[in-house]
Structures are given as C-alpha cells and as structure tokens.
Amino acid sequence: MIEQDTIKLLRECDAGIKMGVKSITDVIDRVENKDLKELLHANKDRHDEIDKNLQELLGSYGDEGKDPNFIAETMAKMKTEVKLQMKDTDNTIADLITDGCNMGVKSLNKYLNKYAAADEKSKDLTKKLINLEADLAVDLRKYL
C-alpha cells in the first residue's frame, strides 16, 4: 500500500509541475513588468528543482510519471488565450497564474489526503510543491 500510494502521489505531483511550468511558459513572454517577469522566472526555476527531485523518486520506483490531463490542459490554454485576447495585461497574467496556483494547492492537498499511506519523502516533496504554489499566489497579489 505504501509503495502504491507513493507512486500515485508522485504522479499527481508530476502532472501538477508540468501544468504549472507550462502555464508560466505560455505567458512569460507577454509580461511587461520586469519584477513580475523575474518572479515568474524564479518560480519556474523552483518548479524545475522540485521536478528534478521528483523524477529521481519516480525513477527509484521504475515509474515514468504522469502528464497533465489533456482536457484540463486544453481548457487552461483556451482560458489563457481568451482572457489575454480580451485584455493582454500583467494584471490578467497575474490573475491567470493565481487561479492556477489555487487549483494546484487544492488538488495537491486532495491527493496528499487521498494517498495518506505514501512515504514521508514523497509527502514532504508534495508539501514543498504546495508551499511553492501558495507562496506564488501571495506574491502575485500586488500585480492583480
């Protein structure tokens, strides 16, 4: 049970990191505010650091991870494009990324509870990712 829950939790983290990094990558070139752009770059780098640890853990279990849900990814992309076509501003970008962070925090907490038998290393990594997302949502408030 521990190994099964651990792999499932790590897969959800993998999908979440991929979704978060893709969301940042999709908008970062449209950001005009230098500080906001630096914040997003730094956060993407922190996601990449967590992802490196995550991939090592997944590899130790012989698992290749999980891609984000295609429908969720497509809907997020469509929402981003529509909102930016209507109002392409840093405020809109901050709003979109904040929504993504909030969804990530909610989903990851749900999976942390669902896969409670996962090993402590995987739970700690999940909590790190949750905190990263929560902190970014707070940091983005001044750009809303």
Buried (B, 14 or more C-beta within 10 A) or exposed (E): EEEEBBBBBBBBBBBBBBBBBBBBEBBBEBBEBEEBBEBBEEBBEBBEEBBEBBBEBBEEBEBEBBEBEEEEBEEBEEEBEEBBEEEEBBEBBBBBBBBBBEBBBEBBBEBBEEBEBBBEEBBEBBEBBBEBBBEBBEBBEEBE
